[in-house]
C-alpha cells in the first residue's frame, strides 16, 4: 500500500515509502506522507515539506498546491508566489495559467497574478500555438486572442463560431502529453516513448517498440483502513435481506427509523477494495413501512466529518451516474438492513457520522447516525476526484 519509483529496467530507485505520489516533472514529484503533500527530489527526500492538502506536478518552475480546497502557486523553495482571490486554477505553461473566479468566470493570469485575459468570457480554451479562443455562454460568439489577451483578426473566410473553432483545432500543439490518459484508463503516455498499460488486470510499462520493460507483480488484497485524500462515493452495499430487529444483537433506538454505526465491530467490505469497515444498521422501528430509493443492491449515503469550527462536511459524494439505476425499496417496521461503513485513516482526528437523505411517499427526509470517533486526511473535506485527479494512475 505504498508508492516508490523505478528506472526503465524496473530497478528500485526510491523505496516505496509514500501513501500517494505522482510523476517527476522538472526534477520534483508531488508525494504524500501521512495526510499531507509536499515535493520530493530524485533521492526521495522532501525538498518542499509536506504541508498541503493536495499537490500537482511542477510546471514552468511553479507548483500548484491546495489548502482547504483553495489553490496556491509556489516556487521551487515552497514560497507563495502571490496572493489571489481565485477559487480554481490550472498549472502555469509558458508563464500563463487559467483561473476561475467566484462568479465561475474564467481568466488567464501571468506569474505576478495579474489578469492578461479578463474574466469577461464564459469559456477560454487552452493555448495552441500561442493563440486561444474565448466565447459567450452559448458558444455562438467566439473571439481569437493571443497570449497578451489582445484580440486577433481571424484569417479571411472565418465568419462564425464554428469556423473559428475548426481553425483553432488545426493549430499545432507543442505542449507535452506526458501523464495524460490517452485511451480511457488503459493507456497512459509517460513521456520518452514509454506508456503505462492496463490489460485484463495486468499492469506493465512498454517502450515505443512495444517491448514490455517491466511488469507489476499481482497485487494481494489485505484488510486495511481506507487511506485516501479525496471524497469517496457514498455507496453502501446491503449485505443481507431485511431481517427482524429481534435478530439484531446490537442495541437500536426504539420507536424510530434509525441509522446506527457500531465502530467497535470491525468488518471487511470488498466494495471498499477489501478495506476495513464498521458494522452499520438501518432499522425501522417506527411502526409503519418506509419506502426509499436504492441503487442496485446498495444505498446511497454520505459520511460526514466535523471540522474544528463545528461544521459538518461531506467526505463522500453521490455520483450523478447513480441516478440511472435507482429503484424503490420498502423496509417494513420491525426489520433492519445490515451494511458496512468504511474505516478511514489520516492525521486529522475528528467526529464522524452517516447521513441518509431519502424521499418516502413524495416527502423528503434526512436521518443521521450516531457520532463516533474517526480520523481522515484533510483532502477528504473538499477534493473531488472528478475535478482533481489522483496522483496515482492505478487508483480508481
Secondary structure as GFF3:
##gff-version 3
##sequence-region A 1 396
A	DSSP	beta_strand	3	6	.	.	.	ID=ss1
A	DSSP	beta_strand	12	18	.	.	.	ID=ss2
A	DSSP	beta_strand	20	21	.	.	.	ID=ss3
A	DSSP	beta_strand	29	33	.	.	.	ID=ss4
A	DSSP	beta_strand	36	40	.	.	.	ID=ss5
A	DSSP	beta_strand	46	52	.	.	.	ID=ss6
A	DSSP	beta_strand	54	55	.	.	.	ID=ss7
A	DSSP	beta_strand	63	67	.	.	.	ID=ss8
A	DSSP	beta_strand	70	74	.	.	.	ID=ss9
A	DSSP	beta_strand	88	89	.	.	.	ID=ss10
A	DSSP	beta_strand	97	100	.	.	.	ID=ss11
A	DSSP	beta_strand	106	109	.	.	.	ID=ss12
A	DSSP	beta_strand	115	121	.	.	.	ID=ss13
A	DSSP	beta_strand	123	124	.	.	.	ID=ss14
A	DSSP	beta_strand	131	135	.	.	.	ID=ss15
A	DSSP	beta_strand	142	146	.	.	.	ID=ss16
A	DSSP	beta_strand	151	152	.	.	.	ID=ss17
A	DSSP	alpha_helix	161	169	.	.	.	ID=ss18
A	DSSP	beta_strand	187	191	.	.	.	ID=ss19
A	DSSP	beta_strand	194	199	.	.	.	ID=ss20
A	DSSP	beta_strand	202	206	.	.	.	ID=ss21
A	DSSP	beta_strand	212	215	.	.	.	ID=ss22
A	DSSP	beta_strand	232	233	.	.	.	ID=ss23
A	DSSP	beta_strand	235	237	.	.	.	ID=ss24
A	DSSP	beta_strand	243	244	.	.	.	ID=ss25
A	DSSP	three_ten_helix	245	247	.	.	.	ID=ss26
A	DSSP	beta_strand	257	269	.	.	.	ID=ss27
A	DSSP	three_ten_helix	270	272	.	.	.	ID=ss28
A	DSSP	beta_strand	275	284	.	.	.	ID=ss29
A	DSSP	beta_strand	290	295	.	.	.	ID=ss30
A	DSSP	beta_strand	298	300	.	.	.	ID=ss31
A	DSSP	beta_strand	302	306	.	.	.	ID=ss32
A	DSSP	beta_strand	312	314	.	.	.	ID=ss33
A	DSSP	beta_strand	316	317	.	.	.	ID=ss34
A	DSSP	three_ten_helix	320	325	.	.	.	ID=ss35
A	DSSP	beta_strand	326	331	.	.	.	ID=ss36
A	DSSP	beta_strand	335	342	.	.	.	ID=ss37
A	DSSP	beta_strand	348	360	.	.	.	ID=ss38
A	DSSP	beta_strand	363	368	.	.	.	ID=ss39
A	DSSP	beta_strand	372	376	.	.	.	ID=ss40
A	DSSP	three_ten_helix	378	381	.	.	.	ID=ss41
###
